[in-house]
Amino acid sequence: MTIQLLAAGLLLLAALYTDLKSMTIPNLLTVPFLAGGCVYALFAGGGHGLLLAVYGAAAGFVPLLILHLAKGIGAGDVKLFAALGAWLGALAVLQLMMYAILYAGLVGLVLLVFHRPFARKMTAGMYTFFSLRFGGRPNASSWLAWAKNGRTFPFMLAVAPGALTLWMISG
């Protein structure tokens, strides 16, 4: 097993623990791993290696920053994927992101089925969304209110099986 996979695995395990315990992924975890990934890449691959680590970090950071700004995930998840990108590279972190988002959809579906208040809020949100889409005029604050009161879950519940899927497929 490579150093990169060991570092990414350790980061994922620590992030899973902290996210399940407190619904946060602290900077004290993500920032050193991000820096460590860049330093390792610099020593292992010189300037080109560092550039690849920076590209990987950006590939993990930018798409999830957009989700964070839309109130879809927390800032710790964004920084986690930046750190993972520094260790794993752009392609692997984007693949992990895809799997994690698919698993998050599955978790959301389970919550929708088994948590009735959540289902009512999702239904109200969908109604508001489609009424906006097709010419209705509810104000934006009422459109976002349903999401603020919705049920949340630690994103690591989707990232962990996404990582396992990626590593099983990658061999």
FENSUL-V71963 format. One record per backbone hydrogen bond with DSSP energy under -1.0 kcal/mol. NH is the residue of the N-H (numbers start at 1). CO is the residue of the C=O. If there is no record, write none. Layout:
((NH,CO) (NH,CO))
This chain:
((6,2) (7,3) (8,4) (9,5) (10,6) (11,7) (12,8) (13,9) (14,10) (15,11) (16,12) (17,13) (18,14) (19,15) (20,16) (21,17) (22,18) (23,19) (29,26) (30,26) (31,27) (33,29) (34,30) (35,31) (36,32) (37,33) (38,34) (39,35) (40,36) (41,37) (42,38) (43,39) (44,40) (45,41) (46,42) (49,45) (50,46) (51,47) (52,48) (53,49) (54,50) (55,51) (56,52) (57,53) (58,54) (59,55) (60,56) (61,57) (62,58) (65,61) (66,62) (67,63) (68,64) (69,65) (70,66) (71,68) (72,67) (78,74) (79,75) (80,76) (81,77) (82,78) (83,79) (84,80) (85,81) (86,82) (87,83) (88,84) (89,85) (93,89) (94,90) (95,91) (96,92) (97,93) (98,94) (99,95) (100,96) (101,97) (102,98) (103,99) (104,100) (105,101) (106,102) (107,103) (108,104) (109,105) (110,106) (111,107) (112,108) (113,109) (114,110) (115,111) (119,115) (120,116) (121,117) (122,118) (123,119) (124,120) (125,121) (126,122) (127,123) (128,124) (129,125) (130,126) (131,127) (132,128) (133,129) (134,130) (135,132) (136,131) (143,139) (144,140) (145,141) (148,144) (149,145) (150,147) (157,154) (158,155) (159,155) (160,156) (162,158) (163,159) (164,160) (165,161) (166,162) (167,163) (168,164) (169,165) (170,166) (171,167))
